[in-house]
Structure formats: structure tokens, C-alpha cells
Amino acid sequence: MRDILVVAIVMVAALAALRRPWIGIMLWTWLSIMNPHRYTWGFAYNAPLAAIAAASVLLGLLMTKDRESPFKASPVTWLVVFMVWMTISWLMGLDPAGDYAQWKKVMKIDFMVIISLMLLHRKQHIFALMWVCAGSMALLGMKGGIFTLMSGGNFHVWGPPGSFIEDNNEFAAALVMTIPLLRFLQLQLHKAWARHGMTAAMVLCAASALGSQSRGALLAISAMAFYLWWNSKSKFRVGLALLVVSVPLIMFMPDSWVNRMATIENYQQDASAMGRISAWWSAWNSAFHYPFGVGFNGARPELFALYSPYQTGAGVLAAHSIYFEVLGNHGFVGLFLFLGLLAATWRAAGWLKRQKFSAPETRWCSELGMLCQVSLAGYAVGGAFLSLSYFDLPYDVMVMVVLTRVWVEKEYWLTEPVYAPGWKTVPGLAAPAKLA
């Protein structure tokens, strides 16, 4: 039954994308982030659903006139140059044939990000993308949060099988990024039941992140909460809300969770932590010897033997850090481009946050900028301990920030139609948002 449902949704959306290719972008994003087919047990599990979505988008792109240049802001330029450098790094790496599958996977994601920038430009598109990204992760987070509460937090929470966020650590970091996006959507809703429902979703996502028992996620959620509090207009109210949610959740977690989090201070005695430090040293030293990088697989025994001063019992591990992963894979140039992309996205979100919007139709833009910065803060801190360099969500946040800035600069609210409330309208789109 699940297989039929997932395939039916994909086929209907793919057909709709031939006429409105932006719908295909939403379909691709849903499949890429949530991986719903990985929760089936039959023919849909390995079906080429993402390929069907991508094909429908490309066909729709050829047939539509409603497209624009993707080069709308500096983050896009940084991304394209980063893609070119990753390709050079892959070709100049240690094993181009062995790394081909990963290069292909990363390029598909980044290519669809570029296509998204060509097809999306309206407020409707921005809100739809936000709902798909945040909603996809929220459904997984709510499921994990309920499991955490029902099991007393004694078991790890895992992400979709075969995805970037399958591991409990990466899944938790993605949930941390999602919570600020859910907060943005909550600010656009006006019915009390919807806002309360969004609060429940955020709490369950936080419970799921803690239930993953990821130390990196704990640091990420702490940084995200602090930055959210620091940028809020009502620090007392937001601080009180954070305490009311966080203290009971932490007290609910079992002793095994507390003991694991306590190893942050005694990382020298933890084999997993020392294995990561060994991987970081290997990435750092190999970057000096391979200016173009080693390709998409830096976790090689020969590299660890040559460049890591720590020989731990943990063996050869992935870098478990977006920074050292990119450094080891693509060298110092690759790390510079990756950081430049993040910095450019941060600056674009900050520009939105600083704007003094007078028109009620534009007030949501500053909220989006601020909360996308909160999301990126969680990614920047959590990513220091997790391998999420190529995961879709940070790049989708970049897309939303860029599109919103262009929407403001071109004053699209003066020419777009007035959206009427109803089931056909994206939630939160019909009425201007209230200031936080």
C-alpha cells in the first residue's frame, strides 16, 4: 500500500510538472530530503523516483517561458564555482572511478538547486519550498520525537535508510536546522490550532534530536537556541519558552544520555571522539600534499597511516565535520569556496533581517532572513562534528534566501496576485505575517 501511494504521488506531481515545472522542484525536494520511498517495502524502495522527478522538471523547463537566469546573487556564483572545483578535485583525485557515484550524487543535487533558481521566483514558490523542506523533516522529526518519548529516550533515532541523514548524528543536525524554519512558518499562520500544532512539531523535533544521543546535535541545538534568543525582540518571552521546553526534555532523558553527553568534556577517553580527531588530522595534512584534494573519499587507510598522528582503535573514520570533510576531499581551495558559499548566504539573510519593511506584504521577509540565519547557525556549529557537507537542506536554505532578496529588490509584491485563503493556497500565504 505504501509503495502504491508514494508512486502515485510521484506520477501525479510529475505530470503536473510538465505544465508547471516548479511543482516538479517541490517533488524533487520532497524525495531528496524526506526519502519517503525508503519507508516502503516493495517495488518503490529502489524505483528511480528522483530520476522521474528530475526528468519532469527538465521537460517542463524546456516548455515553459516562466524561467529566469539562476545567477541572481553572489551565493549562486559561489555554488557554481564550488561545483566546478569539486569536479576538478574528483578528476584529479586518488580514485575517480571509485568516487564517480558520489560525484554524480552531489552534482545532481547542486544541479537541481541551479534549476530551482531558474524556475522559482514568486512568494508562492518560496513558501511552497519552505513547507516542503521543513515539512519533510518535521514529519520525520515528529515520528522520532514520539518514539523518543514512548521509549524513554533509551534508543537512538535514525534517519531515512540510504540517505545523507541516515546516521543518528546527521539526522539530529538536520532536525536542528529545521526547527527555525518551522518557527518561520508558525509566524505566518493565524489560526490558533495551527500555531499550537506547529509548536508541538518543534518540540517533537527537539525531542527527536536529543533522542538521537548525538553530542554534536546537543551543541548545535544549544547554539541555535542561543542565537534565536539573542535575535528575538522579546528576549524574556523567548528565553522563558526555551527554558520551559528544554529543561523538561533534558530531565526526561535517561542516565545513559547524560553519561554520553558528559563525554564532551572527557573526549580524550572516548574512542569515537579520538577517531574523529584522527580523521581531522588526516584531512588537514593530506590537504597540504594534495592541493586539488583526494576526491570524494578521504577516509582511506593509506592516508591515515601517512598523515594522522593518532592511531586509535576506532580505525579509519569519516571526518564527521563539514569543514574537514571538504578540506580533505577538495583541499584548501574547496574549503575556501565552501565557506564563501556559507558566508554569502549568511550575508544575504542578514540583509533581509536588517531591512525596515513598511509594506505589510513584505514583513515576512525579515523574519525569513533572521530565522534562516538561525538555521545556518545550527548547521555551522553542528556541522563541525557531523558529515553533512553535501546534504540538500543548507543549499535549499540558500535558495530561499536568494529568492526572497530578489523578490524584495524587484518589488514583486506590487505585481503578484492577491492570494485568497483556501485549501488551494499554500498555508500562510494569503495574509501578511505579524511581526515577531
Buried (B, 14 or more C-beta within 10 A) or exposed (E): EBBEEBBEBBBEBBEBBBEBBBBBBBBBBBBBBBBBBBBBEBEBBEBEBBEBBBBBBBBBBEEBEEBEEBEBBBBBBBBBBBBEBBBBBBEBBBEBEEBEEBBEEBBBBBEBBBBBBBBBBBBBBBBBBBBBBBBBBBBBBBBBBBBBBEEEBEBBBBBBEEBBBBBBBBBBBBBBBBBBBBBBBBBBBBEEEBBEEBBEBBBBBBBBBBBBBBBBBBBBBBBBBBBBBEBBEEEEEBBEBBEEBBEEBBEBBBEEBEEBBEBBEEEEEBEEBBBBBBBBBBBBBBBEEBEBBBBBBBBBEEBBEEBBEBEBEBEBBBBBBBBBBBBBBBBBBBBBBBBBBBBBBBBBBBBBBEBEBEEEBBBBBBBBBBBBBBBBBBBBBBBBBBBBBBBBBBBBBBBBBBBBBBBBEEEBBEEBEEBEEEEEEBBBBBBBBEEB
